[in-house]
Amino acid sequence: MDASMSTEDVAHRLAAIRAASDDGEVAHGLADGLYRDVLTAIAAGAPDAPILAAAALRTETIDFERWYA
């Protein structure tokens, strides 16, 4: 596992999700990938885990269609 994810990495990923917000399927996939990667970094011992988690949760402020089964 890799704990090297930074808040800057998350910011870039959030920008990509915003850019894809007109395509809910793509944006949702990007958000899921971000959550997975942040959780992996936290599990690997990322020293700034609370900050990474809070940054990743900002996906909830991005308006795109979300589907749940």
Secondary structure in CASP SS format (residue, H / E / C, confidence):
PFRMAT SS
TARGET T0000
AUTHOR 0000-0000-0000
METHOD secondary structure of the structure
MODEL  1
M C 1.00
D C 1.00
A C 1.00
S C 1.00
M C 1.00
S C 1.00
T H 1.00
E H 1.00
D H 1.00
V H 1.00
A H 1.00
H H 1.00
R H 1.00
L H 1.00
A H 1.00
A H 1.00
I H 1.00
R H 1.00
A H 1.00
A C 1.00
S C 1.00
D C 1.00
D C 1.00
G H 1.00
E H 1.00
V H 1.00
A H 1.00
H H 1.00
G H 1.00
L H 1.00
A H 1.00
D H 1.00
G H 1.00
L H 1.00
Y H 1.00
R H 1.00
D H 1.00
V H 1.00
L H 1.00
T H 1.00
A H 1.00
I H 1.00
A H 1.00
A C 1.00
G C 1.00
A C 1.00
P C 1.00
D C 1.00
A H 1.00
P H 1.00
I H 1.00
L H 1.00
A H 1.00
A H 1.00
A H 1.00
A H 1.00
L H 1.00
R H 1.00
T H 1.00
E H 1.00
T H 1.00
I C 1.00
D C 1.00
F C 1.00
E C 1.00
R C 1.00
W C 1.00
Y C 1.00
A C 1.00
END
